[in-house]
Amino acid sequence: KATEHMSKSRYITLSSSIPIYNVLLKHLENILDKNSSNFCLCSEIRAAVREGYKKLKLYYIKTDESNVYPIATSK
């Protein structure tokens, strides 16, 4: 039984992945925001962060299209 429980815990659920996306996206937004204390001065890093932000948004939008999204985000 312990092995069965452990194997299930290896998979992230939609209800836990959405908050993770939110935290990651907010952090990347702060890196790109000139008014943020986390603003990155290096233009090369900001360019990479923009690309990462676009990729995360692409996957995040797919969670919005999910039929279980309202259930996963309700408390």
C-alpha positions in Angstrom: 0.0 0.0 0.0 2.8 2.4 0.8 4.3 1.9 -2.7 0.9 2.6 -4.3 0.6 5.9 -2.3 4.1 7.0 -3.2 3.5 6.4 -6.9 0.4 8.5 -6.8 2.3 11.4 -5.2 4.7 11.6 -8.1 2.1 13.3 -10.2 1.2 16.9 -9.9 -2.5 17.7 -10.0 -4.2 20.5 -11.8 -5.3 22.0 -8.4 -1.6 22.3 -7.4 -0.1 23.2 -10.7 -2.3 26.3 -11.3 -1.0 28.0 -8.2 2.5 27.1 -9.2 2.0 28.7 -12.6 0.6 31.8 -10.9 3.7 32.1 -8.7 6.1 31.5 -11.6 4.3 34.0 -13.9 4.2 36.7 -11.2 7.9 36.2 -10.5 8.8 36.5 -14.2 6.6 39.6 -14.5 8.5 41.2 -11.6 11.8 40.5 -13.3 10.6 42.3 -16.4 8.9 45.2 -14.5 11.2 48.3 -14.4 9.3 49.4 -11.2 9.9 46.2 -9.4 12.8 45.6 -7.0 13.4 42.3 -8.8 13.9 44.0 -12.2 16.8 42.4 -14.1 19.2 44.9 -15.6 20.7 42.4 -18.0 18.9 42.6 -21.4 20.0 39.1 -22.4 18.4 37.6 -19.3 15.2 39.7 -19.8 15.0 38.4 -23.3 15.3 34.8 -22.0 12.7 35.5 -19.3 10.3 36.9 -21.9 10.6 33.7 -23.9 10.1 31.6 -20.8 7.1 33.7 -19.8 5.5 33.2 -23.2 6.0 29.4 -23.0 4.5 29.2 -19.5 1.5 31.3 -20.6 1.0 28.9 -23.5 0.7 26.0 -21.1 -1.3 28.0 -18.5 -3.9 28.9 -21.1 -4.4 25.2 -21.7 -5.4 24.7 -18.1 -8.1 27.4 -18.7 -9.5 25.2 -21.5 -9.8 22.2 -19.2 -13.2 21.0 -18.1 -11.9 20.5 -14.6 -10.4 24.0 -14.3 -13.4 25.4 -12.3 -13.3 22.5 -9.9 -9.5 22.6 -9.5 -9.4 26.3 -8.6 -12.4 26.3 -6.3 -11.8 26.1 -2.5 
